[in-house]
């Protein structure tokens, strides 16, 4: 009883009374699970759609080799995954099974039976017990398909998994790599839960966590170039493999549909991450080796408090100058705190320029642009003086990522009154054109797949505190002086994105803001942005999944 009381006290302390009650209500009523069950019903294929898919003739009909390593797999799960493949609405596939159980395998008779059942099923066995990478590579050795799909021996494929991949391959000129959304399936296959609705290709998120996970399909040419799985990374062999693949192609596509069901049992990293700590250490090494291969040896990778999520620290080279442009100046305690926080920063090669015009002035963007013209720094940090940088490394964290050639701008994690999230990334193309993700969530609250604590790319960031390379800032013609501050920063980010520059969110650069609601209405500016960036409005934000709510900022399922 005492432990329950202690747990309840911690819950209320971390989440507050209102959010704790909501959290308890959702848990008792299984609200999230019921919502996902409704989503499944609304999105499941009809009998007519299934027949249509089965009868469709593609111009390109690629052959998929589904590679599955087996090791004393329970018969129930083996039969279930094979059945999920036999039911595929796209028929040009082969199933390549590798039995790494060793001599006297309990699977031999079952595999012979399955082989006789369908000529597209084949298997290979080893007289020795094999670890996961060697076992998968053995299955790869008998694969003849144009594309290789990877699956685990106790999971399930959705009925249209291969059909959706074939559709994508026919829609695009060149497809080298595909990944899809996924969810988890219970041990008895009777319950589907915890869907993972992913963004399109997001390099900084992939360097933080293997969000590709399942389903992953890779073109044969890429595999022939990068090789098979590396046993040195067993436990995170798929992570290492994916990183090697993305280093060798840009033709990477995401299918925003749940095509894979990951079996969640007590020893699986799907449900109990603490059960495989060795896997997370291997994941860290996989990311570190990735940086070495691409010539970024100066990046240091470390594990975080979230198993399987990693942090990248970029060591600053050549000591570039940073110009800090302070605006919204008021001679009070807030300005004093802001300046004191800057003095505490470990990075010292900085200059400060002040912009005297206040936030609500129509000349604010003009004055910030003018300040940038006189800046001597290679990088510009725009900082509202109602904000203070926390710790001594926030400036260094932003600069390290901003100094990459691929980066356009870097934003930070911003809290209001040290407790509530004010900014943790901005998505665009939603109902009101933009949305601040996780706004008003409490500091200790877990966000969707821990995204608020994960380094990743977004379409935009907050203007309260962000860094941009001066050359890139000038190349996109600085801030649009006809727009108010929020809109001008979003517009700037999208202009940088149009140059194929990344807008990076780094939660390890932390800022406290003393003023949450600034009373700035940008309704007229939003109409300008909607017209200016019609492609984003029509197609949606590539860094936000279409199955997530465009109304609620906590990544609820859209139903």
N, C-alpha and C positions, 0 to 999 in steps of 0.2 A: 504493500500500500504506500509506504514512504517513497519508493522509487517512482510510483505513478504520480504522486503529488509533486515530486521534484521535477519530473518530466513536464507536467502541466505548467509548473512555475516557469521553467525555461521557455516553453512555448509562448506564454503570454509576454515574457520579457523580450523575446526576439521579435515577435510578430505584432504585439499590441493586442488589446482586448478585442477590437472589432475584427481584425484579420484572423486572429486565433479562433474566434467563434465561427467565422466563415470556413476556415480550414477544418475544424472539427465537424461542422455540418456536412461538408463535402465528403469527408472520410466515412462518416456514419451512413450517409445516403448513397454513397458510391456515385456521386453526381458526375464526376469526370468520366467514369467508365460508361455510365448510361448515355452521356453525350456522345462518346465515341461509338457506342453501339448504334445510336441513331445515325451518325455520320456513315457508318458501314452500310446500313439499310438504304440510305439515300444514294449511295455511290456504287452499290453492287450491280453487276451486270444482269440485265434481263435475259431470258431464254432467247429472245430474238437477237439481242446483241451478241450473245455467245455463238449462235449459228452464223450470224453475219461474219464474225471474225474467222470462224472455221472455214468459211467458203471464200474468203477474200483472196484474190491473186495479186501478189506484189510484183512490181517490175524487177526489183532486186529481192531475191529470196535467200538471204544468208543462212548458212548452217551454223547452229549453236551447239557447242560441246559443253554440256553441263558437267563440271568436274566436282566429284564428291569423295573425299577421303573417309574411309570407314575404319573404325577400331572397336571391335566387339560391340557394335551398335545393337541396342535392343531391337528385336524383330519388329515390334509395334511401330517404332519411329522410322525404321528403314522402309517398311512397307508404306507408311504414310507419305514420306517425301517422294518415293517413287510414284505413288498414285497421284500426287500433286503435279508431277511432271507428265505423266501419261494423259492427264486431263487438259494439258495446254491447248489453247485454241490455235496456236501456230505449230505446225507439225514438222518443220524441217530442223530436227534436233537429234542429238545422240547423247546418251547418258553414259559417262565414263566414271566407273566406280573403281576405287583402289582399296583393296582389303589389306590393311597393315596390321592385322591381328596376329600374324605369325603362324607357325605350324599349328595344326589341329584347330583351325579357326572355326568358331561356331556359326560363321556366316556362309560357308561354302555351299551348303545345300540350298539355302535361300537364294543366293546369287545365281546358281545354276537354274533355279526355277524362274527367276526374273528374266534371265537371259533368254530362256525359251519362250517366255511370254510375249516379248517384243524384240524384233531384230535390231532396234535402235539402242538397246541396252547391252553394254558390254562391261567386262570387268577384268582386272588384273590383280594378282595376289603376290604377296611377298612371303618367303619362308621365314623371314625375320620380322620381329615387331618393329614398326616404323613410327618415328615421331611425325608430327603434323606436317612439317614442310616436305620431308622426304616422301611421305604418303601422298600428299597433293601432287608433287612432281611426278610420281609414278602414274597417277591418273592422267596428268597432262601428257605423258608419253604416248598414250593411246588415243589422244584427241585429234580429230581431223577437221574440225569445224573452222569456219572463217572467224568466229568469235568464241571466246571462252567465258562461260558464266560460272562463278564460284558459289558453292553452297556448302553448308555444314550438314553432317549426317543425320541430325535430328530436327531439322527445321522444315519449313514448308514454303513452296512457291505459290503465289496467287495464280489463278487460272489463266490470266492474260499477260503474265510476266514477259514471255518471249514475244508475244504479239506486239506489245508496246515497244519493245526493243527493235523489232523488225520495222515497225511503223516509223520510228525515229530515223533509222538507217536509210529508209526510202525518202524521208523528208530533207535530209541534210546531204551535202556533197561528200563529206568525209567524216566518219565517226570512228574514233579510235578507242573511246572509253565511255561507258555509261554507268550511272548509279541511280538508284531509285529511293523513294521513301520506304519505310518499314514500320512494323509494329512488333509486339511480343505476343506469343501464344502460350497458353497454359499447358501444363504437363498432359492433361487429358484432351487437349486440342479443342476444348469447348469454350474457351474465352480468349478474346483478342483485346489487348489493352496497350497503353503507353505508346501511342503512335509517335514516330519521329518524322516530322515534316521538315525537310531540309532546305537550305538555300541552294541556288545554282552554285557553280564552282566558286569557291571562296578559299583562296590560297592560305590566308592567314588563319582561318578557322581550321583548315586541314593540318597546318603545322601545330595547332593547339590540341587537336583531337581527331581521331580517325572517324569523322562523321560520315564518310562514304559507307563504311561498314557493309551493309547488304541492301540491295542486290548489286553486285559489281560485275560488269561484263567488259572484257578487254579484247581488242582486235588482235588477231594472230601476229600481224606484223610487229606490233608493239612488244608482245611477249617474246618474239624471236630476238628482238633487240635488247630487252632488259633481262631476259632469262627468267627462270622460275622462282620459286620461293626460297628464301635463304634461311637455313636451319639455325644460323647464329642468332636469329631474332624470334625463335619459337615462343609463342605466346602473343607476339605482335607481328608475326610473319606477314599477315595481310596488310598491316600498316606500312611496313617496310616496302612491300611489293607495290602498293598503291603510290607511295612517294616516288619510287623509281619510275613508275609508269608516267606520272604527270610531269616528270622532268624531261620526258621524251616526246610529248605531244601537247598540242593546245586544243585538239579536237575532243573536248571533254563535255559531255552532256548529262543533264539531270532530268529524270522523268518524275514529275511531282505527283506520283501515285504510289500507294502502298502495294508493292509487288512481292514483298518478302515478309515472312513471319518467323521471328527469331524465338526459338524455344527458351523459355525462362525457367530454369530449375536451380536448385540450391547451390550447385557447384559451378554454375555458369556465370560468366562475367556479365551476362544480360541482366541477372537478378541480384547477384551477390558479388560485387566487385572486389571485396576484400579476400575472396577465395583464391585469387590469382595475382598476388602482388608481383610475382616474377614477370608477369605479362606487362605490367605497367612500367617496370624498369626497362624491359626490352623495348617498349614503345618510346621511352625517352632516348634510348640509344639510336633507334630508327630515325627519329627527327634530327638528332645531332649528326648522324651520318649523311642525312639528306643535305644539311647545310654545307658539310664538307665537300660533297660532290658538286655543288653548284658554286663553289668558291666563296662561301660565306663562313669561313672558319672562325671568325670573330664573334659569332653568335653563340651564346651559352644557353643550353636547354636545361630546365629543372622541372621536377614534379611539383604539383600544387596540392592543395588540400582535397581536391576532387580527383579520385583515382581515374587515370586515363586521360586527364587534361593536363597539358604542359604549358610552361611559360618560356618565352624566348626573350633573352636579354641581348640587345644589340650594343656592342661596345663601340663607342664613338671614336672615329678615326680623323686625324688631321685637325682636331680642335676648331671646328668652324664657329664663326661668330653668330650669335642669335640676337636679333633685335626684338625686344619686348615692347609692344605697342599697347599702352594702357589707355583705356577710355572709360567714360562714365565717371569722371573724376569728381569726388566730393571730399573736402578736407575734414574727415571725421575718423572715427576708430576703424571703420571698414577699410579705408585707404591705408591706414597705418598697418593693419593686419596683413593686407595684401603685400605691402612693401617688405614687411618683416619676413613673410613666407618666401619671398624672392631671395632675400639675403641668405636664407638658410639652405638654398639649393646647392648641391655639390658641384654643379656645372657653373663655371664662373666667367666664361668668355661671352659676356652679354653687354648690351647697351639698352637703355630705356628711353623711349620716346613717349611723351604724354599727348593725348588728344583731349582738348578742353571741352569740346562740344559734348553735351549730354546725350543719353541714349535716345530720347524722344525727339531730338532735333532732326530736321529733314536733311541736315548737312553732315550727319554722322558718317555715312559711308564715304562721302567726299573727303572728309578730314582724315579718315583712316587710310584712304588711298594716298592722300598727300603725305601722310606720315611714312608710308611704305617707300615712297620715292626718295626720301632722305635717309632711309635705313642703310646702314653699312653692313648689316648681317646677311649671311647667305640664307638664313632661315628667319621667318617672322612668327612671333608668338603674339596673337591677339588675346588680350586678357581684360575682362570686365573687372574693375577694381572692387566690386562687391564680393569678389571671389578671392580665396587664398589657397595656394598650393600646399598640400599636406605632405609631410615627410621631407626628406632632403633630395630625393631622386626623381621626383615627378617630371621636372624639366628634362632631365637626362633620358628618362623613359620615352618621352615624346620625340626628342631629338634623334635618339638611336633609330627609331622606326622611320622618322621623316627623312633621314639621310639616305635611305635606300633609293635607288634610281626608279623603282616601280611605284613609289609612294607620291601621292599628291598632297595629302593633308593627314594630320593625326589629331584625334580627339581623345578626351579623357573621361573618366568616370566622375560624375558630379553629384554631390549630395547636397540636399537642402537641410540646414541646421544639423548636420552630421548624422542624420538618421534616415531620411527618405531619399531614394534615388530621384534625381532630377533629370539626369541624362546618362544613357548607356547605349547610345546608338540611335540613329534616325532612319526610318524607312520611308520611301516615297511611293507615289502612285496609288495610295489608298484613298478612302472616301474624301478626306479633307486634304488630300495631296501628300501630307507628311504626318508622321506620328513618332513621338518620342517613346521608344520601347521601355517598358518596365518603370515608367514614371510613377512616383508615389509608393513604390514597393519599399518595404523597410530594409535596412542595411543587411540584416541577418537572414532575410527571406531568400529562399531558393528560387531562381528564375528558371525559365524554360531551358532545360538541359544546361543549366548554369551559364547561360550566354552572357549575363551581365558581368560575370567574372572571367570571361574568356576573350583573349585577343582575337579579333576577326575584322573582316571588312564590311563596311556598310555603304549605302549610297550617300549618306550625309552625316554630319556631326553637329554638335552644338557650337554656336558662335561665342559662348561665354569664355571659353578657353580652348584654343586650338592652334596648331602649328602648321605652317605651310612653307614650302620652298619658295624663295623670292622669285626665282626665274619662272617657275610654273605659275605663280600668282600673276606675274606680269604677262605671261603668254596668253592667259585667258582673260586679259583686260581688267584684272582686279575685281573689286566689288562693283555690281551694278548700282550706280548712285541714285537711280530712280526707285529702288526698292528699300523697304525698311530692313532693319538688321536681320531678323530671323530669316526672312525670305532671301536676302542678299547672300547669306552664308549657305543656304541650301542651294541656291543658284550657282554659287562659286564651286561647291562640291560637285555638282552635276557637270559643270563645265570642265573641271579637272578629270572627271570620269570619262568625258568625251575624248580626252587625250589618252585614254587607257591607263590613267593613273589611279592608284588605289586610295580609297578613303578609309583609314585604319582607326579602329577603336581599340585603345589600350587601357584596360581597367587598372593597370598598375601605376598609372599617372592619376592621382586622386586630387579632387578639388572640392572645397566646401563653399557653398554659395549662401549668402546671408539674405538674399531677396529672391523669393520663389516666383511670385506673379508680378510681372513688370507692366502689365496693362497695355501691351502693345498689340493692337488689332492689325492683322495683315490680310484680311479677307480680300481686299482689292488686289493685293500682291499675289495671292494664291491663284486668282484667275489668270494673272499674267503667266505664272509658272505653269499652270495647266496647259495653256496654249503654247508656251515655249517648249515644253517637254512632253509633247503629245505621245511620243513612243512609249514613255514610261507609264503614262496614264493608260494607254491601250494594252500594253503587254504586262504591266505590273513590275514591281521591284525585283530584280534578279537575286537580291539578298534577302528576300522575304517570300515564304511559301504561300501559294495561292489558296491553300487549304486552311490557313490561319486567319483569324479575324482581322478585318481592316478597321474595326471599330474599337476593340479592346486591346490595350497595349501590352497585355501579359501573355500574348501568343495563345489565346484560347482557340479551340477548333471552330472553324466557320461552319455553321449549320443554319 
